[in-house]
């Protein structure tokens, strides 16, 4: 009985540590500034009262070149 409780406790800890929250949005503009690369994004999850949520995120050159306008990008 004790080993089952330990197993479930360890399993729960492992499961919870593996989940991650991500913030995703649609890329509506790409730009560079001072040799840094950015996506301007419209975030998912806004409600009808607040309207659209916009934000910018800095990315690497490789990521910048691998995504196009209109695609979804997620930030950890």
mmCIF file of the N, C-alpha and C atoms, coordinates in Angstrom:
data_MODEL
# 
_entry.id   MODEL 
# 
loop_
_atom_site.group_PDB 
_atom_site.id 
_atom_site.type_symbol 
_atom_site.label_atom_id 
_atom_site.label_alt_id 
_atom_site.label_comp_id 
_atom_site.label_asym_id 
_atom_site.label_entity_id 
_atom_site.label_seq_id 
_atom_site.pdbx_PDB_ins_code 
_atom_site.Cartn_x 
_atom_site.Cartn_y 
_atom_site.Cartn_z 
_atom_site.occupancy 
_atom_site.B_iso_or_equiv 
_atom_site.pdbx_formal_charge 
_atom_site.auth_seq_id 
_atom_site.auth_comp_id 
_atom_site.auth_asym_id 
_atom_site.auth_atom_id 
_atom_site.pdbx_PDB_model_num 
ATOM 1   N N  . UNK A 1 1  ? 0.828   -1.195 0.000   1.00 0.00 ? 1  UNK A N  1 
ATOM 2   C CA . UNK A 1 1  ? 0.000   0.000  0.000   1.00 0.00 ? 1  UNK A CA 1 
ATOM 3   C C  . UNK A 1 1  ? 0.870   1.255  0.000   1.00 0.00 ? 1  UNK A C  1 
ATOM 4   N N  . UNK A 1 2  ? 1.914   1.238  0.826   1.00 0.00 ? 2  UNK A N  1 
ATOM 5   C CA . UNK A 1 2  ? 2.794   2.400  0.904   1.00 0.00 ? 2  UNK A CA 1 
ATOM 6   C C  . UNK A 1 2  ? 3.510   2.620  -0.425  1.00 0.00 ? 2  UNK A C  1 
ATOM 7   N N  . UNK A 1 3  ? 3.904   1.538  -1.089  1.00 0.00 ? 3  UNK A N  1 
ATOM 8   C CA . UNK A 1 3  ? 4.609   1.679  -2.364  1.00 0.00 ? 3  UNK A CA 1 
ATOM 9   C C  . UNK A 1 3  ? 3.700   2.270  -3.444  1.00 0.00 ? 3  UNK A C  1 
ATOM 10  N N  . UNK A 1 4  ? 2.412   1.987  -3.380  1.00 0.00 ? 4  UNK A N  1 
ATOM 11  C CA . UNK A 1 4  ? 1.467   2.561  -4.346  1.00 0.00 ? 4  UNK A CA 1 
ATOM 12  C C  . UNK A 1 4  ? 1.355   4.070  -4.137  1.00 0.00 ? 4  UNK A C  1 
ATOM 13  N N  . UNK A 1 5  ? 1.300   4.507  -2.877  1.00 0.00 ? 5  UNK A N  1 
ATOM 14  C CA . UNK A 1 5  ? 1.228   5.941  -2.589  1.00 0.00 ? 5  UNK A CA 1 
ATOM 15  C C  . UNK A 1 5  ? 2.488   6.651  -3.070  1.00 0.00 ? 5  UNK A C  1 
ATOM 16  N N  . UNK A 1 6  ? 3.635   6.042  -2.840  1.00 0.00 ? 6  UNK A N  1 
ATOM 17  C CA . UNK A 1 6  ? 4.901   6.630  -3.296  1.00 0.00 ? 6  UNK A CA 1 
ATOM 18  C C  . UNK A 1 6  ? 4.922   6.703  -4.820  1.00 0.00 ? 6  UNK A C  1 
ATOM 19  N N  . UNK A 1 7  ? 4.470   5.644  -5.476  1.00 0.00 ? 7  UNK A N  1 
ATOM 20  C CA . UNK A 1 7  ? 4.426   5.624  -6.937  1.00 0.00 ? 7  UNK A CA 1 
ATOM 21  C C  . UNK A 1 7  ? 3.548   6.753  -7.469  1.00 0.00 ? 7  UNK A C  1 
ATOM 22  N N  . UNK A 1 8  ? 2.355   6.916  -6.900  1.00 0.00 ? 8  UNK A N  1 
ATOM 23  C CA . UNK A 1 8  ? 1.456   7.974  -7.365  1.00 0.00 ? 8  UNK A CA 1 
ATOM 24  C C  . UNK A 1 8  ? 2.024   9.361  -7.071  1.00 0.00 ? 8  UNK A C  1 
ATOM 25  N N  . UNK A 1 9  ? 2.683   9.534  -5.946  1.00 0.00 ? 9  UNK A N  1 
ATOM 26  C CA . UNK A 1 9  ? 3.283   10.828 -5.619  1.00 0.00 ? 9  UNK A CA 1 
ATOM 27  C C  . UNK A 1 9  ? 4.388   11.177 -6.612  1.00 0.00 ? 9  UNK A C  1 
ATOM 28  N N  . UNK A 1 10 ? 5.238   10.215 -6.922  1.00 0.00 ? 10 UNK A N  1 
ATOM 29  C CA . UNK A 1 10 ? 6.322   10.445 -7.880  1.00 0.00 ? 10 UNK A CA 1 
ATOM 30  C C  . UNK A 1 10 ? 5.757   10.680 -9.276  1.00 0.00 ? 10 UNK A C  1 
ATOM 31  N N  . UNK A 1 11 ? 4.762   9.893  -9.660  1.00 0.00 ? 11 UNK A N  1 
ATOM 32  C CA . UNK A 1 11 ? 4.140   10.058 -10.981 1.00 0.00 ? 11 UNK A CA 1 
ATOM 33  C C  . UNK A 1 11 ? 3.515   11.439 -11.130 1.00 0.00 ? 11 UNK A C  1 
ATOM 34  N N  . UNK A 1 12 ? 2.853   11.904 -10.092 1.00 0.00 ? 12 UNK A N  1 
ATOM 35  C CA . UNK A 1 12 ? 2.231   13.224 -10.130 1.00 0.00 ? 12 UNK A CA 1 
ATOM 36  C C  . UNK A 1 12 ? 3.282   14.316 -10.276 1.00 0.00 ? 12 UNK A C  1 
ATOM 37  N N  . UNK A 1 13 ? 4.370   14.205 -9.531  1.00 0.00 ? 13 UNK A N  1 
ATOM 38  C CA . UNK A 1 13 ? 5.444   15.202 -9.629  1.00 0.00 ? 13 UNK A CA 1 
ATOM 39  C C  . UNK A 1 13 ? 6.042   15.232 -11.031 1.00 0.00 ? 13 UNK A C  1 
ATOM 40  N N  . UNK A 1 14 ? 6.284   14.077 -11.594 1.00 0.00 ? 14 UNK A N  1 
ATOM 41  C CA . UNK A 1 14 ? 6.856   14.005 -12.942 1.00 0.00 ? 14 UNK A CA 1 
ATOM 42  C C  . UNK A 1 14 ? 5.885   14.597 -13.951 1.00 0.00 ? 14 UNK A C  1 
ATOM 43  N N  . UNK A 1 15 ? 4.614   14.249 -13.852 1.00 0.00 ? 15 UNK A N  1 
ATOM 44  C CA . UNK A 1 15 ? 3.607   14.758 -14.786 1.00 0.00 ? 15 UNK A CA 1 
ATOM 45  C C  . UNK A 1 15 ? 3.507   16.277 -14.713 1.00 0.00 ? 15 UNK A C  1 
ATOM 46  N N  . UNK A 1 16 ? 3.458   16.823 -13.515 1.00 0.00 ? 16 UNK A N  1 
ATOM 47  C CA . UNK A 1 16 ? 3.316   18.269 -13.365 1.00 0.00 ? 16 UNK A CA 1 
ATOM 48  C C  . UNK A 1 16 ? 4.558   19.022 -13.812 1.00 0.00 ? 16 UNK A C  1 
ATOM 49  N N  . UNK A 1 17 ? 5.725   18.434 -13.646 1.00 0.00 ? 17 UNK A N  1 
ATOM 50  C CA . UNK A 1 17 ? 6.948   19.120 -14.057 1.00 0.00 ? 17 UNK A CA 1 
ATOM 51  C C  . UNK A 1 17 ? 7.133   19.097 -15.562 1.00 0.00 ? 17 UNK A C  1 
ATOM 52  N N  . UNK A 1 18 ? 6.474   18.189 -16.265 1.00 0.00 ? 18 UNK A N  1 
ATOM 53  C CA . UNK A 1 18 ? 6.611   18.094 -17.718 1.00 0.00 ? 18 UNK A CA 1 
ATOM 54  C C  . UNK A 1 18 ? 5.654   19.004 -18.465 1.00 0.00 ? 18 UNK A C  1 
ATOM 55  N N  . UNK A 1 19 ? 4.639   19.506 -17.804 1.00 0.00 ? 19 UNK A N  1 
ATOM 56  C CA . UNK A 1 19 ? 3.711   20.385 -18.500 1.00 0.00 ? 19 UNK A CA 1 
ATOM 57  C C  . UNK A 1 19 ? 4.311   21.777 -18.576 1.00 0.00 ? 19 UNK A C  1 
ATOM 58  N N  . UNK A 1 20 ? 4.070   22.457 -19.665 1.00 0.00 ? 20 UNK A N  1 
ATOM 59  C CA . UNK A 1 20 ? 4.568   23.818 -19.811 1.00 0.00 ? 20 UNK A CA 1 
ATOM 60  C C  . UNK A 1 20 ? 3.473   24.679 -20.415 1.00 0.00 ? 20 UNK A C  1 
ATOM 61  N N  . UNK A 1 21 ? 3.466   25.920 -19.995 1.00 0.00 ? 21 UNK A N  1 
ATOM 62  C CA . UNK A 1 21 ? 2.496   26.833 -20.582 1.00 0.00 ? 21 UNK A CA 1 
ATOM 63  C C  . UNK A 1 21 ? 3.177   27.593 -21.704 1.00 0.00 ? 21 UNK A C  1 
ATOM 64  N N  . UNK A 1 22 ? 2.457   27.776 -22.779 1.00 0.00 ? 22 UNK A N  1 
ATOM 65  C CA . UNK A 1 22 ? 3.007   28.490 -23.916 1.00 0.00 ? 22 UNK A CA 1 
ATOM 66  C C  . UNK A 1 22 ? 2.056   29.607 -24.292 1.00 0.00 ? 22 UNK A C  1 
ATOM 67  N N  . UNK A 1 23 ? 2.642   30.694 -24.682 1.00 0.00 ? 23 UNK A N  1 
ATOM 68  C CA . UNK A 1 23 ? 1.874   31.807 -25.201 1.00 0.00 ? 23 UNK A CA 1 
ATOM 69  C C  . UNK A 1 23 ? 2.051   31.808 -26.705 1.00 0.00 ? 23 UNK A C  1 
ATOM 70  N N  . UNK A 1 24 ? 0.967   31.679 -27.422 1.00 0.00 ? 24 UNK A N  1 
ATOM 71  C CA . UNK A 1 24 ? 1.026   31.581 -28.877 1.00 0.00 ? 24 UNK A CA 1 
ATOM 72  C C  . UNK A 1 24 ? 0.293   32.749 -29.510 1.00 0.00 ? 24 UNK A C  1 
ATOM 73  N N  . UNK A 1 25 ? 0.683   33.043 -30.725 1.00 0.00 ? 25 UNK A N  1 
ATOM 74  C CA . UNK A 1 25 ? 0.014   34.097 -31.463 1.00 0.00 ? 25 UNK A CA 1 
ATOM 75  C C  . UNK A 1 25 ? 0.349   34.034 -32.935 1.00 0.00 ? 25 UNK A C  1 
ATOM 76  N N  . UNK A 1 26 ? -0.391  34.802 -33.704 1.00 0.00 ? 26 UNK A N  1 
ATOM 77  C CA . UNK A 1 26 ? -0.184  34.873 -35.151 1.00 0.00 ? 26 UNK A CA 1 
ATOM 78  C C  . UNK A 1 26 ? 0.795   36.004 -35.462 1.00 0.00 ? 26 UNK A C  1 
ATOM 79  N N  . UNK A 1 27 ? 1.801   35.707 -36.264 1.00 0.00 ? 27 UNK A N  1 
ATOM 80  C CA . UNK A 1 27 ? 2.786   36.710 -36.661 1.00 0.00 ? 27 UNK A CA 1 
ATOM 81  C C  . UNK A 1 27 ? 2.138   37.621 -37.702 1.00 0.00 ? 27 UNK A C  1 
ATOM 82  N N  . UNK A 1 28 ? 2.015   38.914 -37.389 1.00 0.00 ? 28 UNK A N  1 
ATOM 83  C CA . UNK A 1 28 ? 1.449   39.828 -38.380 1.00 0.00 ? 28 UNK A CA 1 
ATOM 84  C C  . UNK A 1 28 ? 2.476   40.823 -38.902 1.00 0.00 ? 28 UNK A C  1 
ATOM 85  N N  . UNK A 1 29 ? 3.676   40.835 -38.289 1.00 0.00 ? 29 UNK A N  1 
ATOM 86  C CA . UNK A 1 29 ? 4.751   41.682 -38.798 1.00 0.00 ? 29 UNK A CA 1 
ATOM 87  C C  . UNK A 1 29 ? 6.075   41.129 -38.317 1.00 0.00 ? 29 UNK A C  1 
ATOM 88  N N  . UNK A 1 30 ? 7.091   41.205 -39.168 1.00 0.00 ? 30 UNK A N  1 
ATOM 89  C CA . UNK A 1 30 ? 8.458   40.827 -38.813 1.00 0.00 ? 30 UNK A CA 1 
ATOM 90  C C  . UNK A 1 30 ? 9.325   42.065 -39.019 1.00 0.00 ? 30 UNK A C  1 
ATOM 91  N N  . UNK A 1 31 ? 10.244  42.315 -38.067 1.00 0.00 ? 31 UNK A N  1 
ATOM 92  C CA . UNK A 1 31 ? 11.119  43.469 -38.234 1.00 0.00 ? 31 UNK A CA 1 
ATOM 93  C C  . UNK A 1 31 ? 12.437  43.248 -37.501 1.00 0.00 ? 31 UNK A C  1 
ATOM 94  N N  . UNK A 1 32 ? 13.434  44.042 -37.880 1.00 0.00 ? 32 UNK A N  1 
ATOM 95  C CA . UNK A 1 32 ? 14.732  44.011 -37.221 1.00 0.00 ? 32 UNK A CA 1 
ATOM 96  C C  . UNK A 1 32 ? 15.019  45.391 -36.654 1.00 0.00 ? 32 UNK A C  1 
ATOM 97  N N  . UNK A 1 33 ? 15.773  45.412 -35.565 1.00 0.00 ? 33 UNK A N  1 
ATOM 98  C CA . UNK A 1 33 ? 16.179  46.656 -34.935 1.00 0.00 ? 33 UNK A CA 1 
ATOM 99  C C  . UNK A 1 33 ? 17.483  46.411 -34.195 1.00 0.00 ? 33 UNK A C  1 
ATOM 100 N N  . UNK A 1 34 ? 18.510  47.190 -34.503 1.00 0.00 ? 34 UNK A N  1 
ATOM 101 C CA . UNK A 1 34 ? 19.824  47.052 -33.853 1.00 0.00 ? 34 UNK A CA 1 
ATOM 102 C C  . UNK A 1 34 ? 20.351  45.627 -33.928 1.00 0.00 ? 34 UNK A C  1 
ATOM 103 N N  . UNK A 1 35 ? 20.263  45.028 -35.104 1.00 0.00 ? 35 UNK A N  1 
ATOM 104 C CA . UNK A 1 35 ? 20.727  43.653 -35.339 1.00 0.00 ? 35 UNK A CA 1 
ATOM 105 C C  . UNK A 1 35 ? 20.009  42.613 -34.476 1.00 0.00 ? 35 UNK A C  1 
ATOM 106 N N  . UNK A 1 36 ? 18.797  42.919 -34.039 1.00 0.00 ? 36 UNK A N  1 
ATOM 107 C CA . UNK A 1 36 ? 17.955  41.970 -33.316 1.00 0.00 ? 36 UNK A CA 1 
ATOM 108 C C  . UNK A 1 36 ? 16.719  41.709 -34.161 1.00 0.00 ? 36 UNK A C  1 
ATOM 109 N N  . UNK A 1 37 ? 16.137  40.530 -33.996 1.00 0.00 ? 37 UNK A N  1 
ATOM 110 C CA . UNK A 1 37 ? 15.023  40.083 -34.826 1.00 0.00 ? 37 UNK A CA 1 
ATOM 111 C C  . UNK A 1 37 ? 13.761  39.967 -33.977 1.00 0.00 ? 37 UNK A C  1 
ATOM 112 N N  . UNK A 1 38 ? 12.641  40.453 -34.516 1.00 0.00 ? 38 UNK A N  1 
ATOM 113 C CA . UNK A 1 38 ? 11.393  40.501 -33.760 1.00 0.00 ? 38 UNK A CA 1 
ATOM 114 C C  . UNK A 1 38 ? 10.212  40.032 -34.597 1.00 0.00 ? 38 UNK A C  1 
ATOM 115 N N  . UNK A 1 39 ? 9.236   39.445 -33.900 1.00 0.00 ? 39 UNK A N  1 
ATOM 116 C CA . UNK A 1 39 ? 7.922   39.180 -34.459 1.00 0.00 ? 39 UNK A CA 1 
ATOM 117 C C  . UNK A 1 39 ? 6.937   40.076 -33.714 1.00 0.00 ? 39 UNK A C  1 
ATOM 118 N N  . UNK A 1 40 ? 6.076   40.748 -34.450 1.00 0.00 ? 40 UNK A N  1 
ATOM 119 C CA . UNK A 1 40 ? 4.921   41.408 -33.850 1.00 0.00 ? 40 UNK A CA 1 
ATOM 120 C C  . UNK A 1 40 ? 3.774   40.420 -34.003 1.00 0.00 ? 40 UNK A C  1 
ATOM 121 N N  . UNK A 1 41 ? 3.123   40.112 -32.882 1.00 0.00 ? 41 UNK A N  1 
ATOM 122 C CA . UNK A 1 41 ? 2.146   39.024 -32.873 1.00 0.00 ? 41 UNK A CA 1 
ATOM 123 C C  . UNK A 1 41 ? 0.809   39.482 -32.321 1.00 0.00 ? 41 UNK A C  1 
ATOM 124 N N  . UNK A 1 42 ? -0.237  38.847 -32.822 1.00 0.00 ? 42 UNK A N  1 
ATOM 125 C CA . UNK A 1 42 ? -1.575  38.982 -32.248 1.00 0.00 ? 42 UNK A CA 1 
ATOM 126 C C  . UNK A 1 42 ? -1.796  37.723 -31.433 1.00 0.00 ? 42 UNK A C  1 
ATOM 127 N N  . UNK A 1 43 ? -1.959  37.887 -30.128 1.00 0.00 ? 43 UNK A N  1 
ATOM 128 C CA . UNK A 1 43 ? -2.032  36.744 -29.224 1.00 0.00 ? 43 UNK A CA 1 
ATOM 129 C C  . UNK A 1 43 ? -3.408  36.103 -29.243 1.00 0.00 ? 43 UNK A C  1 
ATOM 130 N N  . UNK A 1 44 ? -3.418  34.803 -29.021 1.00 0.00 ? 44 UNK A N  1 
ATOM 131 C CA . UNK A 1 44 ? -4.664  34.056 -28.868 1.00 0.00 ? 44 UNK A CA 1 
ATOM 132 C C  . UNK A 1 44 ? -5.155  34.227 -27.437 1.00 0.00 ? 44 UNK A C  1 
ATOM 133 N N  . UNK A 1 45 ? -6.435  34.099 -27.256 1.00 0.00 ? 45 UNK A N  1 
ATOM 134 C CA . UNK A 1 45 ? -6.983  34.076 -25.912 1.00 0.00 ? 45 UNK A CA 1 
ATOM 135 C C  . UNK A 1 45 ? -7.572  35.386 -25.447 1.00 0.00 ? 45 UNK A C  1 
ATOM 136 N N  . UNK A 1 46 ? -7.577  36.404 -26.270 1.00 0.00 ? 46 UNK A N  1 
ATOM 137 C CA . UNK A 1 46 ? -8.243  37.633 -25.885 1.00 0.00 ? 46 UNK A CA 1 
ATOM 138 C C  . UNK A 1 46 ? -9.748  37.407 -25.826 1.00 0.00 ? 46 UNK A C  1 
ATOM 139 N N  . UNK A 1 47 ? -10.413 38.170 -24.994 1.00 0.00 ? 47 UNK A N  1 
ATOM 140 C CA . UNK A 1 47 ? -11.861 38.007 -24.925 1.00 0.00 ? 47 UNK A CA 1 
ATOM 141 C C  . UNK A 1 47 ? -12.555 39.128 -25.697 1.00 0.00 ? 47 UNK A C  1 
ATOM 142 N N  . UNK A 1 48 ? -13.864 39.020 -25.827 1.00 0.00 ? 48 UNK A N  1 
ATOM 143 C CA . UNK A 1 48 ? -14.608 39.983 -26.647 1.00 0.00 ? 48 UNK A CA 1 
ATOM 144 C C  . UNK A 1 48 ? -14.638 41.373 -26.027 1.00 0.00 ? 48 UNK A C  1 
ATOM 145 N N  . UNK A 1 49 ? -14.429 41.483 -24.712 1.00 0.00 ? 49 UNK A N  1 
ATOM 146 C CA . UNK A 1 49 ? -14.449 42.786 -24.055 1.00 0.00 ? 49 UNK A CA 1 
ATOM 147 C C  . UNK A 1 49 ? -13.137 43.542 -24.214 1.00 0.00 ? 49 UNK A C  1 
ATOM 148 N N  . UNK A 1 50 ? -12.016 42.827 -24.234 1.00 0.00 ? 50 UNK A N  1 
ATOM 149 C CA . UNK A 1 50 ? -10.718 43.501 -24.301 1.00 0.00 ? 50 UNK A CA 1 
ATOM 150 C C  . UNK A 1 50 ? -10.202 43.649 -25.722 1.00 0.00 ? 50 UNK A C  1 
ATOM 151 N N  . UNK A 1 51 ? -10.773 42.936 -26.662 1.00 0.00 ? 51 UNK A N  1 
ATOM 152 C CA . UNK A 1 51 ? -10.297 43.010 -28.039 1.00 0.00 ? 51 UNK A CA 1 
ATOM 153 C C  . UNK A 1 51 ? -9.027  42.209 -28.225 1.00 0.00 ? 51 UNK A C  1 
ATOM 154 N N  . UNK A 1 52 ? -8.368  42.464 -29.340 1.00 0.00 ? 52 UNK A N  1 
ATOM 155 C CA . UNK A 1 52 ? -7.149  41.726 -29.649 1.00 0.00 ? 52 UNK A CA 1 
ATOM 156 C C  . UNK A 1 52 ? -6.008  42.152 -28.733 1.00 0.00 ? 52 UNK A C  1 
ATOM 157 N N  . UNK A 1 53 ? -5.106  41.213 -28.479 1.00 0.00 ? 53 UNK A N  1 
ATOM 158 C CA . UNK A 1 53 ? -3.929  41.464 -27.660 1.00 0.00 ? 53 UNK A CA 1 
ATOM 159 C C  . UNK A 1 53 ? -2.720  41.396 -28.577 1.00 0.00 ? 53 UNK A C  1 
ATOM 160 N N  . UNK A 1 54 ? -1.904  42.430 -28.547 1.00 0.00 ? 54 UNK A N  1 
ATOM 161 C CA . UNK A 1 54 ? -0.727  42.486 -29.410 1.00 0.00 ? 54 UNK A CA 1 
ATOM 162 C C  . UNK A 1 54 ? 0.531   42.530 -28.563 1.00 0.00 ? 54 UNK A C  1 
ATOM 163 N N  . UNK A 1 55 ? 1.619   41.972 -29.104 1.00 0.00 ? 55 UNK A N  1 
ATOM 164 C CA . UNK A 1 55 ? 2.893   42.003 -28.415 1.00 0.00 ? 55 UNK A CA 1 
ATOM 165 C C  . UNK A 1 55 ? 4.019   41.675 -29.370 1.00 0.00 ? 55 UNK A C  1 
ATOM 166 N N  . UNK A 1 56 ? 5.222   42.051 -28.975 1.00 0.00 ? 56 UNK A N  1 
ATOM 167 C CA . UNK A 1 56 ? 6.417   41.766 -29.761 1.00 0.00 ? 56 UNK A CA 1 
ATOM 168 C C  . UNK A 1 56 ? 7.282   40.779 -28.998 1.00 0.00 ? 56 UNK A C  1 
ATOM 169 N N  . UNK A 1 57 ? 7.985   39.940 -29.749 1.00 0.00 ? 57 UNK A N  1 
ATOM 170 C CA . UNK A 1 57 ? 8.876   38.972 -29.129 1.00 0.00 ? 57 UNK A CA 1 
ATOM 171 C C  . UNK A 1 57 ? 10.178  38.937 -29.920 1.00 0.00 ? 57 UNK A C  1 
ATOM 172 N N  . UNK A 1 58 ? 11.298  38.943 -29.201 1.00 0.00 ? 58 UNK A N  1 
ATOM 173 C CA . UNK A 1 58 ? 12.604  38.838 -29.850 1.00 0.00 ? 58 UNK A CA 1 
ATOM 174 C C  . UNK A 1 58 ? 12.909  37.371 -30.123 1.00 0.00 ? 58 UNK A C  1 
ATOM 175 N N  . UNK A 1 59 ? 13.429  37.088 -31.316 1.00 0.00 ? 59 UNK A N  1 
ATOM 176 C CA . UNK A 1 59 ? 13.755  35.721 -31.717 1.00 0.00 ? 59 UNK A CA 1 
ATOM 177 C C  . UNK A 1 59 ? 15.151  35.702 -32.327 1.00 0.00 ? 59 UNK A C  1 
ATOM 178 N N  . UNK A 1 60 ? 15.682  34.506 -32.507 1.00 0.00 ? 60 UNK A N  1 
ATOM 179 C CA . UNK A 1 60 ? 16.975  34.368 -33.167 1.00 0.00 ? 60 UNK A CA 1 
ATOM 180 C C  . UNK A 1 60 ? 16.810  34.570 -34.672 1.00 0.00 ? 60 UNK A C  1 
ATOM 181 N N  . UNK A 1 61 ? 17.920  34.791 -35.348 1.00 0.00 ? 61 UNK A N  1 
ATOM 182 C CA . UNK A 1 61 ? 17.884  34.965 -36.800 1.00 0.00 ? 61 UNK A CA 1 
ATOM 183 C C  . UNK A 1 61 ? 17.340  33.715 -37.478 1.00 0.00 ? 61 UNK A C  1 
ATOM 184 N N  . UNK A 1 62 ? 17.706  32.536 -36.978 1.00 0.00 ? 62 UNK A N  1 
ATOM 185 C CA . UNK A 1 62 ? 17.245  31.280 -37.560 1.00 0.00 ? 62 UNK A CA 1 
ATOM 186 C C  . UNK A 1 62 ? 15.731  31.144 -37.452 1.00 0.00 ? 62 UNK A C  1 
ATOM 187 N N  . UNK A 1 63 ? 15.191  31.462 -36.285 1.00 0.00 ? 63 UNK A N  1 
ATOM 188 C CA . UNK A 1 63 ? 13.741  31.396 -36.099 1.00 0.00 ? 63 UNK A CA 1 
ATOM 189 C C  . UNK A 1 63 ? 13.060  32.449 -36.972 1.00 0.00 ? 63 UNK A C  1 
ATOM 190 N N  . UNK A 1 64 ? 13.620  33.642 -37.014 1.00 0.00 ? 64 UNK A N  1 
ATOM 191 C CA . UNK A 1 64 ? 13.074  34.724 -37.831 1.00 0.00 ? 64 UNK A CA 1 
ATOM 192 C C  . UNK A 1 64 ? 12.929  34.294 -39.286 1.00 0.00 ? 64 UNK A C  1 
ATOM 193 N N  . UNK A 1 65 ? 13.953  33.632 -39.792 1.00 0.00 ? 65 UNK A N  1 
ATOM 194 C CA . UNK A 1 65 ? 13.946  33.209 -41.192 1.00 0.00 ? 65 UNK A CA 1 
ATOM 195 C C  . UNK A 1 65 ? 13.074  31.981 -41.452 1.00 0.00 ? 65 UNK A C  1 
ATOM 196 N N  . UNK A 1 66 ? 12.712  31.248 -40.413 1.00 0.00 ? 66 UNK A N  1 
ATOM 197 C CA . UNK A 1 66 ? 11.953  30.013 -40.624 1.00 0.00 ? 66 UNK A CA 1 
ATOM 198 C C  . UNK A 1 66 ? 10.442  30.193 -40.488 1.00 0.00 ? 66 UNK A C  1 
ATOM 199 N N  . UNK A 1 67 ? 9.981   31.382 -40.120 1.00 0.00 ? 67 UNK A N  1 
ATOM 200 C CA . UNK A 1 67 ? 8.549   31.644 -39.988 1.00 0.00 ? 67 UNK A CA 1 
ATOM 201 C C  . UNK A 1 67 ? 8.124   32.737 -40.957 1.00 0.00 ? 67 UNK A C  1 
ATOM 202 N N  . UNK A 1 68 ? 6.890   32.640 -41.430 1.00 0.00 ? 68 UNK A N  1 
ATOM 203 C CA . UNK A 1 68 ? 6.312   33.611 -42.350 1.00 0.00 ? 68 UNK A CA 1 
ATOM 204 C C  . UNK A 1 68 ? 5.156   34.343 -41.689 1.00 0.00 ? 68 UNK A C  1 
ATOM 205 N N  . UNK A 1 69 ? 4.785   35.473 -42.280 1.00 0.00 ? 69 UNK A N  1 
ATOM 206 C CA . UNK A 1 69 ? 3.615   36.209 -41.800 1.00 0.00 ? 69 UNK A CA 1 
ATOM 207 C C  . UNK A 1 69 ? 2.387   35.307 -41.858 1.00 0.00 ? 69 UNK A C  1 
ATOM 208 N N  . UNK A 1 70 ? 1.540   35.433 -40.847 1.00 0.00 ? 70 UNK A N  1 
ATOM 209 C CA . UNK A 1 70 ? 0.320   34.635 -40.795 1.00 0.00 ? 70 UNK A CA 1 
ATOM 210 C C  . UNK A 1 70 ? 0.480   33.306 -40.091 1.00 0.00 ? 70 UNK A C  1 
ATOM 211 N N  . UNK A 1 71 ? 1.722   32.886 -39.837 1.00 0.00 ? 71 UNK A N  1 
ATOM 212 C CA . UNK A 1 71 ? 1.943   31.619 -39.132 1.00 0.00 ? 71 UNK A CA 1 
ATOM 213 C C  . UNK A 1 71 ? 1.842   31.846 -37.627 1.00 0.00 ? 71 UNK A C  1 
ATOM 214 N N  . UNK A 1 72 ? 1.575   30.772 -36.912 1.00 0.00 ? 72 UNK A N  1 
ATOM 215 C CA . UNK A 1 72 ? 1.514   30.816 -35.456 1.00 0.00 ? 72 UNK A CA 1 
ATOM 216 C C  . UNK A 1 72 ? 2.888   30.550 -34.883 1.00 0.00 ? 72 UNK A C  1 
ATOM 217 N N  . UNK A 1 73 ? 3.236   31.304 -33.827 1.00 0.00 ? 73 UNK A N  1 
ATOM 218 C CA . UNK A 1 73 ? 4.503   31.118 -33.128 1.00 0.00 ? 73 UNK A CA 1 
ATOM 219 C C  . UNK A 1 73 ? 4.204   31.068 -31.640 1.00 0.00 ? 73 UNK A C  1 
ATOM 220 N N  . UNK A 1 74 ? 4.835   30.144 -30.938 1.00 0.00 ? 74 UNK A N  1 
ATOM 221 C CA . UNK A 1 74 ? 4.621   29.980 -29.500 1.00 0.00 ? 74 UNK A CA 1 
ATOM 222 C C  . UNK A 1 74 ? 5.888   30.308 -28.735 1.00 0.00 ? 74 UNK A C  1 
ATOM 223 N N  . UNK A 1 75 ? 5.714   31.000 -27.625 1.00 0.00 ? 75 UNK A N  1 
ATOM 224 C CA . UNK A 1 75 ? 6.801   31.373 -26.731 1.00 0.00 ? 75 UNK A CA 1 
ATOM 225 C C  . UNK A 1 75 ? 6.634   30.591 -25.442 1.00 0.00 ? 75 UNK A C  1 
ATOM 226 N N  . UNK A 1 76 ? 7.711   29.989 -24.959 1.00 0.00 ? 76 UNK A N  1 
ATOM 227 C CA . UNK A 1 76 ? 7.643   29.244 -23.691 1.00 0.00 ? 76 UNK A CA 1 
ATOM 228 C C  . UNK A 1 76 ? 7.500   30.176 -22.522 1.00 0.00 ? 76 UNK A C  1 
# 
